[in-house]
Amino acid sequence: MKIAYIGTYPPRQCGIGTFTNNLINAVLSSTSYDSISDHANVVALNNPGPEHQYSYPDEVKFTIRQEHQRDYINAARYINLSDSRAVVLNHEFGIFGGEDGVYILPLLFRLRVPLIVTFHTVLREPSFSQKSIVQEIGKAARKIVVMSQRAVDFLTDIYGIPREKVALIEHGVPDYPGLSHEKTKEEYGFKDRKVLLTFGLLSRNKGIETVINALPGVVKKHPDILYIILGKTHPAVLKHSGEEYRNYLGLLAKNLGVQDNVIFLKAFLDEESLFRYLTACDIYVTPYLNEAQITSGTLSYAVGAGAAVLSTPYWHAQELLADGRGRLFDFKDSGALAGELNDILDHPQKMEALRKAAYDYGKQIRWPRIGREYLNLAKSIKLPEGYTSEQKKIIIDTSMMPGYSLQHIRRLTDDTGIVQHAKYGIPNLKEGYCLDDNARALLMALMANRQNKDPVAIELIPIYLSYIHYMQTSQGNFRNFMSFSRKFLDEQGSEDSFGRTIWALGYLIHRAPNESYQEFGKDLFQRSIQYFGALNHLRGIANTIIGICYYLRRYPGDKDKENTLNQLTNKLLAAWDQHSSPQWPWFEEALTYDNAILPLSLFHAVETVDNERAKEVAKKATQFLEDTTMEKGYLSLIGSNGWYARGGKRACFDQQAIDTMATVRLFYQAYKVTRMHHYMEKMYSSYLWFLGDNELRLPLYDHETKGCYDGLQDAGINQNQGAESTLAYWISHLTVLNALKYEKEYV
């Protein structure tokens, strides 16, 4: 069985790399393959920076530069085209690019072969980003491997991953032949010393100062004690702090007068040498500073080598050293450690009992046995019957959609209107209000009332309508921004905000819950008509077209409004004639923001008045937008960090929720006009952008707050949940629900 392995890999000096290599060799020992290269396709992660180039062995078929997102996409393509029948990912947040390693998600969700994930870290108190990433990995994986029972509990209780998906397979240890403790000590020149050992990459969280602080109390009784600190400084620590920690430890030993009892061996040893050091030591110590260590490869190695182990009670140590396989002392408690060391050194029989219990248990977790467990796990995952590499056809599945709730909308709304921004999920009152958001909020509330007869929506409608009324000037135009203290911040809003307000007012006239609201909206609409013909910006024109179309559904036959509609439609068609070409069928020289609103408005116009040319232009523009943003099988919006100019390179980030809303509305309206089911599928596929079917495979909808995050950035998501993004989500949500009733009525 050919397996693709993703992780760091030797000669890169990294614990995950050593684990990956050991796992491959262990699995290989249970197969009929002659070499690693025959069994494994390794995808290796490189450190950031051009200085980290490695001469990899033959089994490394593909490399990923940590901070190059495109490499992850290409790696998925390589794996899918290879002869791999399963993928094993060794996951640690720090080895992948983006915020908390988010770049791994697009790779995983593009895989077409079953995925097994080994989590080397499972956090009890993850950040928002870390929790989201683990949950998304959990969705992509067919099986998840962890190395302790506590990790199983964390995944199920904290991250909500189904228990049946999780397998407990302990960290493997080398299967070296038994070595003589005394002979190995003599070989290293430690015959007359009592040897303590700690190994691993040095960093502050290792707590080695706890051991050094304990030494004076041990040296008094056992002056022959020797503490070996084996390992290089962690590369990330070395980059930012140099050897500050190692120097601190050396100075501490000197100040305590135990410098002759401490040796620093600055090396990254091969496993055979490391195993010999573990055999030579009398007591192995892991003095980590806190309990949040779910897996420790160094501890597993020490037990596997049959060392007497003393450790602080971090999570893995509590499990692995149970039943007499080691002893525990409290975090940072040098006095307790000194007492434990003296007790063991004073009573050799206790040391031997610890060594025997550890060695006996270590035989159960030797690598060949662990390899068989992984291989059996991979074999147990079957490809679906009739599996092909083609993606399944998208259908509208309402069971995937979150339950309807205006909880966050209500949180953002006060008696003035909806607050423009939020800090995380909390309204940011400092930024005040804007017309754009209150117009969108009015549209959303009207849609919600129509869909659900929601009393909350009914309660909110007059608030947003009142704000729009307050922002309309005596000349009929609209201001946009207002501070929290209700001071106007501009004299006249943008054409975009004007058009969005006309859309909302037109929809109100069409779908008002009562005649009073309808007449109020009509009065505001009529006062603003004088500005329709003066609009020049395409998005302001497009939004206004949609508002007029809704008005004409309530008052069909209004020739003045039809004439205005045709005039504005012709402005869009003139922009098309000026800028479009067979290679660039678009209204402008660049795709920028809220692009879908332009063909969306033409489809609305076509539905209202007969205009065959507008229909053909709308179809061509929609196809161009679809080809540009959905070529990967999911919605990948034009990023605001650079846009996409004709002949240039498109920006991928930052992607904005209002663009997704416009795209969802576009495909629905295109379906209503053409009755082509293809558009319904694209509508639902676009909506799934909010739920994680996007460039980073991260959901933007927050199931806890019922809000939506503000955008998709290259390293993660913008965690603020403002009005624009949250309204964009709920308008999209309600559009999809309304689409399911298309045969009965239109929006």
Secondary structure, DSSP 8 states (H G I E B T S, - for coil): --EEEEE--TTS--HHHHHHHHHHHHHHTTSS-SSHHHHEEEEEEE-SSTT------TTEEEEEETT-HHHHHHHHHHHHHSS-SEEEEEE-GGGSSSGGGTTHHHHHTT--S-EEEEES---SS--HHHHHHHHHHHHH-SEEEESSHHHHHHHHHTS---GGGEEE----B-------HHHHHHHTT-TTSEEEEEES-B-GGG-HHHHHHHHHHHHTT-TTEEEEEE--B-HHHHHHHTTHHHHHHHHHHHHTT-GGGEEEE-----HHHHHHHHHH-SEEEE--SSS--S--HHHHHHHHTT-EEEE---HHHHHHTTTTT-EE--TT-HHHHHHHHHHHHH-HHHHHHHHHHHHHHHGGGBHHHHHHHHHHHHHH----TT--SS-------GGGS-----HHHHHHB-SS-BBS-EETTEE-GGG-EEHHHHHHHHHHHHHHHHHH--HHHHHHHHHHHHHHHHHB-TTS-B--EE-TT--B--SS--HHHHHHHHHHHHHHHHH-SSHHHHHHHHHHHHHHGGGGGG--SHHHHHHHHHHHHHHHHHSTT-HHHHHHHHHHHHHHHHHHHHH--SS--SSSSEE-SSTTHHHHHHHHHHHHS--HHHHHHHHHHHHHHHHHHSTTSS-----TTT-EETTS------B-HHHHHHHHHHHHHHHHHH--HHHHHHHHHHHGGGGT-STT----B-TTTS-B-SEEETTEEE----HHHHHHHHHHHHHHHHHTTTTT---
